[in-house]
């Protein structure tokens, strides 16, 4: 961390400086008014790897027998959850999410990204999109995540 940031006099100055440099500051769920509390919780748990079975398994939660997807039998990663799972019901939800991106005219941009970038795009939005576009993307992902979480 830059010495100028580390030597700031107050905590509020430090936080302000950090927030200005944060990559995803405009997509913080605090700034989004279109999420309900459950959607916000599910999205933030996904963002910090604390939602899926594999996440809980890696944190040594009891009662999690294995970290694999019950349909595909591979590790249930965030990218697998967001757009790779072959479970017919979940795959339909994935297609609905991608169709919603098409409706927002964002699918072409999304489709050009690499896997890790796609995962970030769905969870955080993109710095080159407007606040409204990012809000829409994050709302879609939050709803998608909440609907999954209600099924588990």
Secondary structure as UniProt FT lines:
FT   HELIX           3..6
FT   HELIX           11..21
FT   TURN            23..24
FT   HELIX           25..27
FT   HELIX           29..31
FT   HELIX           37..47
FT   TURN            48..49
FT   HELIX           53..58
FT   TURN            59..60
FT   TURN            62..63
FT   TURN            70..72
FT   HELIX           78..79
FT   HELIX           80..84
FT   HELIX           88..103
FT   TURN            104..105
FT   HELIX           107..111
FT   HELIX           115..124
FT   TURN            127..128
FT   HELIX           131..151
//
